[in-house]
Amino acid sequence: EVQVAESGGGLVQAGGSLRLSCATSGFTFDDYVIAWFRQAPGKGREGVSCIGTSRDEATYYADSVKGRFTISRDNAKNTVYLQMYSLNPEDTAVYYCAAGGRQARQSCRNSQYYSHSYYDVPTLYDYWGQGTQVTVSS
């Protein structure tokens, strides 16, 4: 059974930090790209970041989080992390992680290579978590 579970969300003041975790099981973790998306109230789902497999080590960040967020993966634990610094109220959203196979891997690599968001198409991803709420107060 495939499981994808986000954790680490919460309430934080502007300027603060949080680390989100995405724990997975039930599939070959290092064959899959992991991406983080977020959805604020009344808005569509937005891509935040992606991280490739150990074979390509691609990473990409949305402009809105570049320089403040860091994505990493621990293949021994089948877990991806999103370290978030300098949070501001515009970061308030439900954060989701998603796992994608071959097309998502190519899209994350292309995003890094061309410095353009190709990875942030939700239909590229096979498995999704239920989300974790991040609320940043001003």
Backbone as a chain_set.jsonl record, in Angstrom:
{"seq": "EVQVAESGGGLVQAGGSLRLSCATSGFTFDDYVIAWFRQAPGKGREGVSCIGTSRDEATYYADSVKGRFTISRDNAKNTVYLQMYSLNPEDTAVYYCAAGGRQARQSCRNSQYYSHSYYDVPTLYDYWGQGTQVTVSS", "coords": {"N": [[0.845, -1.196, 0.0], [0.613, 2.148, -0.927], [1.848, 4.959, 0.739], [1.849, 8.366, 1.546], [2.833, 10.956, 3.499], [2.587, 14.057, 4.929], [4.147, 16.185, 7.352], [4.829, 18.468, 10.078], [3.84, 21.007, 9.756], [2.352, 24.119, 10.964], [1.695, 26.9, 13.181], [3.351, 29.926, 12.837], [5.295, 32.845, 13.467], [5.807, 35.714, 11.345], [8.88, 35.766, 9.632], [9.846, 33.57, 10.885], [10.705, 30.007, 11.037], [10.134, 26.754, 9.615], [10.191, 23.179, 9.332], [9.146, 20.982, 6.999], [8.147, 17.596, 6.561], [8.036, 14.781, 4.377], [6.996, 11.749, 4.409], [7.291, 8.539, 3.007], [6.055, 5.395, 1.69], [5.763, 2.093, 0.245], [6.434, 2.212, -2.437], [9.166, 2.321, -4.825], [11.301, 4.397, -3.652], [13.57, 5.891, -4.59], [13.18, 5.93, -7.295], [11.493, 7.899, -7.891], [10.61, 11.291, -8.409], [10.138, 13.862, -6.021], [7.85, 16.346, -5.249], [6.909, 19.505, -3.873], [3.882, 21.128, -3.338], [1.627, 23.892, -2.875], [-1.399, 25.253, -1.523], [-3.239, 28.033, -1.16], [-5.976, 29.609, 0.597], [-8.743, 29.989, -1.525], [-7.203, 30.013, -3.809], [-5.381, 28.543, -6.573], [-3.577, 25.389, -6.866], [-0.15, 25.572, -6.268], [3.109, 25.092, -7.503], [5.956, 24.49, -5.509], [8.56, 23.388, -5.102], [10.887, 20.955, -6.418], [12.559, 17.77, -6.253], [14.95, 15.681, -7.637], [15.895, 12.244, -8.342], [18.518, 10.211, -6.816], [20.128, 9.759, -8.941], [20.144, 11.956, -10.65], [19.909, 14.235, -9.103], [18.542, 16.641, -9.348], [17.217, 19.865, -8.583], [14.695, 22.299, -8.0], [13.233, 25.501, -7.542], [10.363, 27.49, -6.941], [10.088, 30.927, -7.905], [9.065, 32.49, -5.88], [9.9, 31.351, -3.525], [12.564, 30.933, -3.663], [15.816, 30.943, -2.356], [14.886, 31.064, 0.215], [13.699, 28.668, 0.924], [14.649, 25.229, 1.273], [15.027, 22.159, -0.284], [15.362, 18.687, 0.377], [16.41, 15.229, 0.333], [16.212, 12.074, 1.968], [17.207, 9.121, 1.24], [17.539, 6.79, 2.662], [15.609, 6.911, 4.565], [13.332, 7.191, 3.129], [12.204, 9.722, 2.782], [11.406, 13.134, 2.221], [12.395, 16.475, 2.761], [11.358, 19.835, 3.487], [12.816, 22.633, 4.182], [12.026, 25.656, 5.579], [12.639, 29.027, 5.653], [12.551, 32.459, 6.864], [9.786, 33.008, 6.75], [6.724, 34.358, 5.499], [3.481, 36.022, 5.611], [2.331, 35.465, 3.108], [3.112, 32.921, 2.57], [1.352, 31.288, 3.789], [-0.595, 28.433, 3.644], [-1.969, 25.244, 2.619], [0.281, 22.654, 2.488], [1.412, 20.284, 0.218], [2.91, 17.14, -0.55], [4.115, 15.283, -3.354], [4.611, 12.395, -5.371], [6.272, 11.48, -8.304], [6.783, 9.663, -11.388], [8.575, 8.721, -14.31], [7.975, 10.861, -16.222], [7.687, 13.016, -14.515], [10.245, 13.074, -13.39], [11.782, 13.818, -15.622], [10.671, 16.318, -16.052], [11.367, 17.733, -13.74], [14.136, 17.738, -13.984], [14.33, 19.205, -16.377], [13.287, 21.602, -15.52], [15.281, 22.519, -13.772], [17.429, 22.664, -15.594], [16.603, 24.45, -17.605], [15.788, 26.574, -16.109], [13.068, 27.049, -15.587], [9.65, 26.548, -14.715], [8.71, 23.512, -15.227], [7.942, 21.357, -13.833], [5.666, 21.643, -12.302], [3.112, 20.565, -12.792], [0.265, 19.13, -11.794], [-0.797, 16.676, -12.735], [1.354, 15.138, -13.457], [2.11, 13.642, -11.339], [1.937, 10.719, -9.316], [1.301, 9.937, -6.733], [-0.051, 11.346, -3.8], [0.069, 13.245, -0.766], [-1.976, 14.046, 2.139], [-1.715, 16.63, 2.967], [-0.405, 19.409, 4.888], [-1.0, 22.001, 7.162], [0.264, 25.255, 6.979], [0.625, 28.179, 8.685], [1.282, 31.547, 8.725], [1.725, 34.192, 10.773], [1.347, 37.752, 10.896]], "CA": [[0.0, 0.0, 0.0], [1.372, 3.393, -1.01], [1.519, 5.992, 1.722], [2.58, 9.628, 1.489], [2.31, 11.691, 4.644], [3.288, 15.284, 5.284], [4.078, 16.599, 8.749], [5.701, 19.585, 10.398], [3.185, 22.3, 9.633], [1.948, 24.744, 12.206], [1.562, 28.36, 13.222], [4.642, 30.564, 13.086], [5.295, 34.278, 13.203], [6.574, 36.159, 10.181], [10.315, 35.718, 9.886], [10.186, 32.304, 11.51], [11.103, 28.852, 10.223], [9.51, 25.457, 9.827], [10.665, 22.126, 8.446], [8.14, 19.999, 6.64], [8.614, 16.268, 6.166], [7.153, 13.978, 3.524], [7.386, 10.353, 4.608], [6.624, 7.701, 2.014], [6.271, 3.95, 1.701], [4.936, 1.365, -0.715], [6.962, 2.298, -3.798], [10.622, 2.444, -4.847], [11.44, 5.833, -3.397], [14.577, 6.571, -5.406], [12.743, 5.981, -8.688], [10.468, 8.933, -7.989], [10.765, 12.693, -8.035], [9.2, 14.369, -5.025], [7.599, 17.784, -5.367], [6.034, 20.159, -2.91], [2.917, 22.098, -3.832], [0.859, 24.515, -1.806], [-2.668, 25.848, -1.938], [-3.764, 29.019, -0.226], [-7.432, 29.727, 0.498], [-9.253, 30.703, -2.696], [-6.227, 30.033, -4.906], [-5.058, 27.248, -7.151], [-2.405, 24.693, -6.328], [1.076, 26.186, -6.783], [4.335, 24.341, -7.283], [6.931, 25.14, -4.628], [9.904, 22.875, -5.317], [10.985, 19.527, -6.73], [13.88, 17.184, -6.087], [15.08, 14.476, -8.436], [16.426, 11.053, -7.698], [19.949, 10.271, -6.546], [20.855, 9.659, -10.213], [20.303, 13.254, -11.316], [20.044, 15.252, -8.053], [17.978, 17.922, -9.782], [16.324, 20.592, -7.688], [14.15, 23.525, -8.574], [12.402, 26.254, -6.608], [9.577, 28.6, -7.464], [10.709, 32.223, -7.619], [8.525, 33.041, -4.64], [10.533, 30.742, -2.348], [13.991, 30.758, -3.924], [16.663, 31.602, -1.374], [14.312, 30.934, 1.559], [13.343, 27.269, 1.157], [15.607, 24.23, 0.805], [14.471, 20.816, -0.371], [16.378, 17.631, 0.481], [15.813, 13.901, 0.479], [16.972, 11.053, 2.675], [16.744, 7.879, 0.624], [17.526, 5.732, 3.678], [14.367, 7.035, 5.326], [12.232, 7.4, 2.179], [11.612, 10.973, 3.254], [11.86, 14.407, 1.673], [12.206, 17.588, 3.689], [11.318, 21.195, 2.965], [13.2, 23.582, 5.226], [11.487, 26.958, 5.194], [13.131, 30.145, 6.454], [12.035, 33.796, 6.541], [8.399, 32.847, 6.326], [5.883, 35.547, 5.52], [2.062, 35.626, 5.546], [2.005, 34.933, 1.774], [3.432, 31.494, 2.552], [0.257, 30.563, 4.421], [-1.235, 27.529, 2.688], [-1.808, 23.814, 2.871], [1.415, 22.161, 1.717], [1.278, 18.894, -0.184], [3.992, 16.544, -1.318], [3.642, 14.379, -4.382], [5.657, 11.565, -5.974], [6.041, 11.266, -9.72], [7.717, 8.774, -12.056], [9.462, 9.106, -15.401], [7.704, 12.188, -16.777], [7.981, 14.009, -13.477], [11.711, 13.16, -13.304], [12.246, 14.631, -16.753], [10.196, 17.694, -15.872], [12.174, 18.377, -12.7], [15.449, 17.991, -14.603], [14.195, 20.302, -17.336], [13.092, 22.841, -14.753], [16.604, 22.982, -13.321], [18.309, 22.963, -16.73], [16.12, 25.623, -18.343], [15.355, 27.6, -15.142], [11.65, 27.299, -15.853], [8.831, 25.58, -13.976], [8.017, 22.464, -15.982], [7.595, 20.267, -12.921], [4.528, 21.964, -11.441], [1.847, 20.106, -13.378], [-0.178, 18.093, -10.849], [-1.084, 15.374, -13.356], [2.606, 14.382, -13.588], [2.406, 12.951, -10.081], [1.118, 9.534, -9.106], [0.899, 9.75, -5.332], [-0.16, 12.602, -3.075], [-0.293, 13.213, 0.633], [-3.2, 14.754, 2.525], [-1.392, 18.028, 3.201], [-0.162, 19.924, 6.229], [-1.294, 23.434, 7.167], [1.263, 26.217, 7.43], [0.016, 29.495, 8.879], [2.275, 32.527, 9.12], [1.057, 35.393, 11.27], [2.136, 38.983, 10.69]], "C": [[0.882, 1.249, 0.0], [0.882, 4.365, 0.068], [2.439, 7.188, 1.517], [1.988, 10.501, 2.586], [3.185, 12.883, 4.957], [3.144, 15.527, 6.791], [4.969, 17.815, 8.933], [5.067, 20.954, 10.239], [2.819, 22.866, 10.989], [1.806, 26.234, 12.045], [2.905, 28.959, 13.597], [4.51, 32.051, 12.78], [6.116, 34.587, 11.958], [8.05, 36.247, 10.552], [10.78, 34.409, 10.473], [10.481, 31.205, 10.513], [10.266, 27.637, 10.576], [10.215, 24.453, 8.924], [9.542, 21.121, 8.233], [8.81, 18.696, 6.248], [7.558, 15.594, 5.307], [7.663, 12.544, 3.613], [6.595, 9.467, 3.664], [6.917, 6.226, 2.252], [5.424, 3.33, 0.607], [5.362, 1.493, -2.158], [8.473, 2.483, -3.699], [10.989, 3.917, -4.817], [12.398, 6.502, -4.374], [14.282, 6.493, -6.89], [11.812, 7.156, -8.939], [11.011, 10.304, -7.622], [9.738, 13.016, -6.956], [9.071, 15.879, -5.212], [6.722, 18.256, -4.219], [5.155, 21.157, -3.673], [2.28, 22.777, -2.626], [-0.405, 25.126, -2.383], [-3.182, 26.759, -0.834], [-5.275, 29.115, -0.401], [-7.847, 30.543, -0.728], [-8.313, 30.739, -3.877], [-5.993, 28.622, -5.411], [-3.827, 26.646, -6.52], [-1.154, 25.188, -7.049], [2.269, 25.288, -6.504], [5.313, 25.138, -6.457], [8.359, 24.699, -4.966], [9.825, 21.422, -5.759], [12.416, 19.071, -6.482], [13.903, 15.867, -6.827], [15.619, 13.317, -7.628], [17.921, 11.199, -7.457], [20.754, 10.2, -7.845], [21.041, 11.018, -10.884], [20.412, 14.413, -10.338], [19.542, 16.628, -8.495], [17.171, 18.54, -8.648], [15.847, 21.843, -8.4], [13.24, 24.165, -7.549], [11.593, 27.3, -7.371], [10.241, 29.913, -7.073], [10.282, 32.768, -6.266], [9.207, 32.479, -3.392], [12.047, 30.602, -2.498], [14.811, 31.575, -2.926], [16.137, 31.511, 0.047], [13.995, 29.484, 1.915], [14.457, 26.364, 0.61], [14.949, 22.862, 0.833], [15.61, 19.81, -0.294], [15.671, 16.299, 0.611], [16.773, 12.982, 1.195], [16.459, 9.714, 2.16], [16.72, 6.717, 1.625], [16.216, 5.739, 4.467], [13.138, 7.206, 4.439], [11.471, 8.687, 2.495], [12.235, 12.164, 2.53], [11.505, 15.505, 2.674], [12.098, 18.904, 2.922], [11.601, 22.129, 4.138], [12.8, 24.969, 4.756], [11.977, 28.018, 6.183], [12.437, 31.438, 6.027], [10.6, 33.738, 6.037], [7.654, 34.165, 6.419], [4.422, 35.125, 5.333], [1.647, 35.073, 4.186], [2.362, 33.46, 1.633], [2.336, 30.654, 3.212], [-0.507, 29.734, 3.393], [-1.236, 26.123, 3.277], [-0.709, 23.333, 1.93], [1.254, 20.664, 1.484], [2.584, 18.398, -0.788], [3.415, 15.485, -2.247], [4.834, 13.645, -4.98], [5.306, 11.279, -7.426], [7.135, 10.421, -10.35], [8.457, 9.434, -13.2], [9.207, 10.517, -15.921], [7.994, 13.287, -15.761], [9.489, 14.171, -13.309], [12.249, 14.048, -14.421], [11.867, 16.085, -16.563], [10.997, 18.426, -14.805], [13.57, 18.681, -13.24], [15.375, 19.168, -15.57], [14.004, 21.639, -16.625], [14.428, 23.401, -14.306], [17.43, 23.445, -14.502], [17.908, 24.253, -17.427], [15.666, 26.759, -17.434], [13.914, 28.037, -15.406], [10.835, 26.189, -15.204], [8.091, 24.634, -14.911], [7.437, 21.394, -15.051], [6.227, 20.422, -12.265], [3.17, 21.671, -12.084], [1.342, 18.954, -12.522], [-0.395, 16.718, -11.478], [0.182, 14.555, -13.619], [2.843, 13.443, -12.41], [1.401, 11.849, -9.797], [0.537, 9.459, -7.702], [0.96, 11.083, -4.606], [-0.433, 12.326, -1.595], [-1.56, 14.031, 0.888], [-2.956, 16.223, 2.825], [-1.166, 18.358, 4.663], [-0.304, 21.451, 6.183], [-0.102, 24.221, 7.708], [0.577, 27.574, 7.514], [1.075, 30.437, 9.42], [1.541, 33.8, 9.527], [1.968, 36.604, 11.112], [2.404, 39.691, 12.003]], "O": [[1.784, 1.384, 0.827], [-0.317, 4.557, 0.272], [3.648, 7.038, 1.338], [0.784, 10.757, 2.601], [4.38, 12.741, 5.217], [2.158, 15.13, 7.412], [5.765, 18.154, 8.057], [5.695, 21.965, 10.557], [2.949, 22.204, 12.019], [1.797, 26.765, 10.935], [3.524, 28.538, 14.574], [3.711, 32.456, 11.936], [7.0, 33.823, 11.572], [8.418, 36.728, 11.623], [11.982, 34.157, 10.555], [10.506, 31.433, 9.303], [9.759, 27.511, 11.691], [10.766, 24.818, 7.885], [9.057, 20.496, 9.176], [9.9, 18.689, 5.676], [6.357, 15.802, 5.483], [8.644, 12.18, 2.964], [5.38, 9.616, 3.53], [7.885, 5.861, 2.919], [4.488, 3.95, 0.101], [4.708, 0.931, -3.036], [9.001, 2.768, -2.624], [10.983, 4.592, -5.846], [12.085, 7.556, -4.928], [15.094, 6.966, -7.686], [11.388, 7.386, -10.072], [11.765, 10.459, -6.662], [8.616, 12.51, -6.976], [10.069, 16.591, -5.318], [5.91, 17.507, -3.675], [5.624, 21.912, -4.524], [2.383, 22.293, -1.499], [-0.473, 25.469, -3.563], [-3.512, 26.317, 0.266], [-5.798, 28.736, -1.449], [-7.358, 31.653, -0.938], [-8.588, 31.428, -4.859], [-6.357, 27.641, -4.763], [-3.123, 27.293, -5.744], [-1.103, 25.219, -8.278], [2.423, 24.78, -5.393], [5.483, 26.337, -6.678], [9.257, 25.531, -5.1], [8.832, 20.738, -5.511], [13.353, 19.868, -6.498], [13.005, 15.038, -6.678], [15.778, 13.394, -6.41], [18.523, 12.198, -7.85], [21.936, 10.542, -7.855], [22.009, 11.208, -11.62], [20.945, 15.466, -10.689], [20.065, 17.655, -8.061], [16.53, 17.841, -7.862], [16.518, 22.371, -9.287], [12.561, 23.479, -6.784], [12.081, 27.911, -8.322], [10.883, 29.999, -6.026], [11.062, 33.435, -5.587], [9.103, 33.067, -2.316], [12.731, 30.196, -1.558], [14.529, 32.749, -2.686], [16.854, 31.842, 0.992], [14.021, 29.116, 3.09], [15.113, 26.691, -0.379], [14.383, 22.454, 1.847], [16.693, 20.045, -0.831], [14.49, 16.237, 0.953], [17.99, 13.093, 1.051], [15.41, 9.232, 2.588], [15.96, 5.765, 1.449], [15.775, 4.705, 4.97], [12.025, 7.349, 4.943], [10.24, 8.717, 2.472], [13.436, 12.189, 2.264], [10.466, 15.466, 3.333], [12.674, 19.06, 1.846], [10.734, 22.378, 4.975], [13.187, 25.406, 3.672], [11.756, 27.912, 7.389], [11.817, 31.502, 4.966], [10.256, 34.347, 5.024], [7.916, 34.984, 7.3], [4.155, 33.99, 4.938], [0.702, 34.287, 4.111], [1.95, 32.818, 0.667], [2.403, 29.426, 3.186], [-1.003, 30.264, 2.399], [-0.592, 25.853, 4.291], [-0.762, 23.575, 0.724], [0.998, 19.891, 2.406], [3.286, 19.153, -1.461], [2.381, 14.878, -1.969], [5.929, 14.199, -5.085], [4.182, 10.885, -7.738], [8.282, 10.452, -9.904], [8.914, 10.571, -13.08], [10.15, 11.298, -16.046], [8.488, 14.358, -16.114], [9.967, 15.287, -13.106], [13.076, 14.927, -14.181], [12.648, 16.982, -16.875], [11.277, 19.616, -14.951], [14.12, 19.752, -12.986], [16.257, 20.027, -15.579], [14.499, 22.672, -17.076], [14.688, 24.597, -14.437], [18.068, 24.496, -14.439], [18.762, 25.057, -17.798], [15.209, 27.794, -17.919], [13.597, 29.225, -15.44], [11.267, 25.037, -15.148], [6.974, 24.924, -15.339], [6.555, 20.628, -15.439], [5.682, 19.456, -11.73], [2.215, 22.432, -11.934], [1.951, 17.884, -12.531], [-0.196, 15.701, -10.815], [0.082, 13.38, -13.973], [3.687, 12.549, -12.485], [0.198, 12.006, -10.002], [-0.579, 8.977, -7.505], [1.905, 11.854, -4.776], [-1.063, 11.335, -1.225], [-2.132, 14.625, -0.026], [-3.912, 16.992, 2.926], [-1.668, 17.677, 5.557], [0.212, 22.104, 5.275], [0.46, 23.892, 8.753], [0.015, 28.057, 6.531], [1.694, 30.163, 10.448], [0.827, 34.404, 8.727], [3.192, 36.496, 11.184], [3.051, 40.738, 12.019]]}, "num_chains": 1, "name": "protein.A"}
